[in-house]
Every structure is written in C-alpha cells, then in structure tokens.
C-alpha cells in the first residue's frame, strides 16, 4: 500500500517537473491538437503503384502534430503490411469458397450447330452413277443421296461426387483452418503494429525532448561563456575559464546537432510505419509523461497472455490444417463414387422432322489399389507438419512467458528509475544554481559550472529515458498480453 501511494505521488511530481521543464525550455510548448480533417493530408496516394519522379513530389510541406491514438488510427487505415495481410485473408476466403463448391453438383450445357457436306456420300453417289452407266443404263437410275446436313445438338450434363473417401470434407476443413489462421494473423499484425507505432512515437518524443534539452544546454553554455568572458575582462577570471566555457558550448552544440538528426530519422521511421503521404511528416502532440499503471500482477499477466495471444491459436490452426490434409492424402487410396447423367436433343435442320431427344444416366467408381506409396508418403508429411505445429505451440508458450516477464521487469525497474531520476533532476538543478552563484561571487570556477551543467543535462536525459522506457514497457506488455485497450489503467483480469 505504501509503495502504491509513493508511486502515485511520484507520478504527480513527475508531471509537475515535466511542466516546469517545458516552461523552462524554449520551443517546448504543447502543440495544438489536430482534428480528423487535419489528418486527411497525411493519407498516402490512393494508387499503390504511384511512384514520385520529381524532387518537388517528395519535398516535405505537411507537418502535423498527432497523438499516439491518432497515429495508431492512421496505421490501421494506411499501413501497407496490414493491407497485405487483409488481402491474404480475402484470398483464403476465396480458397474456402472454392473448396466448398465440391458440396454441390456440377451442371453444364453445351450446344452445337453444324453444316456438313460429306465427301463420302459424294463418292458413293458417283460410284452408283458409274455402275449404272457401265450396266448399259438399264433399270432404275440411282437416286443421288443428299450430301449436306444441318444439325443442331444440345446437351445438358449433371454430375456429382457421391463419395470421396474423406477428400471433400478434408479439403473444406483445411480451407476453413486456413481462413482462421489468416484471421488470427490479421489480429497478430495489428497488435504488433500498435507496438511498433508506439515505439516509433516514443522515439519521436524522446528525440524532440533531447533537442529541447540540447537547446537549453546551448543556452546555458552561452550564459556561462558570457559570464566567463565578462569576468576575464574585469580581471576576475582567467582565460582558462573562457576556454572551458567555449569547449562546453561546442560540445553542447554538437550534441544538439546529433539530437536534431535523430529527430528527423525518428519522424521518417514513423512516417514509413504509418505509410504517410510522400510530402508529409509528423510531430508528437502528446506530452512526455507516464501513460498509467499496470494493474495486473506478473502471474495474472502471464496467464492472460496465454489466453489472448493469437500465435498459440495459429499453431493449433496449422496443426488442424495438417491433419485435414492428411485425410485428403489418404483419401486417394479410398473409393471414389461419381454419379451423373446427361440429356441431349438433336435436330436435322434440313428436314421437316421434329427434334429427337435422348438421355444417359450412370455411375462410376474408381479405387486406386496401389499408387507406389505416394499417398501414404504425403500423409506422413502432414503428420510431421502437425508434430512441428505442436512443438512450435510449446515453444511459443515459453516465448510468451519470457516476453511478458522481460517487459514486466523492465516496467518495475523503470518505475524505480523514475523516482531516482526525479530526485537527481532536483538536485542537479539546485547544484547548477549554486555553482553559478559561487562563480559569480568569485569563489567558484567555470569548471564547476560546466560540471553542474553536464550533471543537469545527464539527469534530465536519464529522467526522460526512464519515462520513455516505462511507456515502452507498457506498450510491450499490451503487445505480449494482447487484446487490451490502449489505456493500461482499464486492464484487469477477466
């Protein structure tokens, strides 16, 4: 209970210190929140095959501050990897519909119209005429047969596989398991995407804060250099103090340039994850503060992760798919019974008779008695696939526990670091104030001021890092437990 109260007080104090830090650092004023309309220019070109070809088409001219919630929504809508998996899900559903078509009979219709001028009949007529002439023309002259015919034939054919030795049901069940696996993969990708977006967003927050800290450090160094120069001109200081201040200023300027470069890189990384417009970039609108408490114990987090993680269900789906494919393979050795029938009509268009019709009905059984071991070998492959899925299930279970434990321990250590670094920031701030007073009074040195500035920068950076690490640990726990809302304070054991 005491630890809980201390943590709540630390959260309040951290927020208070963050506010003071924001007011003390130029450029740290919170950005105005965006609206839904403000996010429209961030959307990518609707044509996925669009490829910029001119420099002005990739020149950044849209810069928007967004919250973490808005970033996740943009990723859900625009992330290319998520779109690929959604397309794969639709593909799996189409495969299922194809497999289910075996439940129904096949019905086909064929029509054929033709005109035939028979060379054989022409030869027969010529031979008859020749024989009549050779016989002296006696008797009845032969009547020439019609050499041409115009026919119209229509056929309707119906077929159905009555018994497939389990192949039909096995194929359908395997396709359903594939659909289930694709649905689970979509959930997995979205959970992973949430964590990736959160980490990229926290990277921007950290880089922006480091830039602000760097700017404040440069200003502090400029003040120290000004004081050192004034004291040296007044004969109260030394050239060494001026050189020390100049070196400190140069170091802080270099660190500021590096922080600005890291910020640009972090912004482009988030833009890639969100699949933003080629001419857009984003800033972090959320202030740097702890996102809340993780109310679940380690044991509750582990058991909830076992229930929620789709990776375990995916392995079960893959195992079931392999078992159904085994049924399909062994079905090749079973009897296959097919029934069917056809109805046809034929009409000679050159005569006055009505069309004539006919039909055919029948059945056929095929039974492969020996196929050289192909089917049983294929079944053995699927049995191995099922065993692999079972082993991967056990491996994922161990990995899930390790991931939760690692994130949980990081969360707890970050909590302690936040408390420690809060005190360090207060002490370093007071130390810098006293060092400047001592230097201005002539009883301190510029080296003391420089050391105090360095200590304050380090303490601020440590507090920033511990806060970001805490938030990253929350995001990791949300990912590794899965199925939880964005706000961890609402997470509880069902």
Secondary structure, DSSP 8 states (H G I E B T S, - for coil): -HHHHHHHHHHHHHHHHHHHHHHHSTT-S------HHHHHTTS--S-TT----SGGGSS--EEEEE-HHHHHHHHHHH-HHHHHHHHHHHHHHHHHHHHHGGGS-EEEEEEEEEEEE-HHHHHHHHHHHHHHHHTTT-S--------EEEEEEEEEEEEEEEE-TTHHHHHHHHHHHHHHHHHHHHHHHHHHHHHHHHHHHHHHHHHHHHHHHHHHHHHHHHHHHHHHHHHHHTTSS-HHHHHHHHHHHHHHHHHHHHHHHHHHHHHHHHHHHHT--TTEEEEE-S-SS------S-HHHHHHHHHHH-HHHHHHHHHHHHHHHHHHHHHHTTSEEEEEEEEEEEEEETTSS---EEEEEEEEEEEE-S--TTHHHHHHHHHHHHHHHHHHHHHHHHHHHHHHHHHHHHHHHHHHHHHHHHHHHHHHHHHHHHHHHHHHHHTSS-HHHHHHHHHHHHHHHHHHHHHHHHHHHHHHHHHHHH-S--SSGGG----
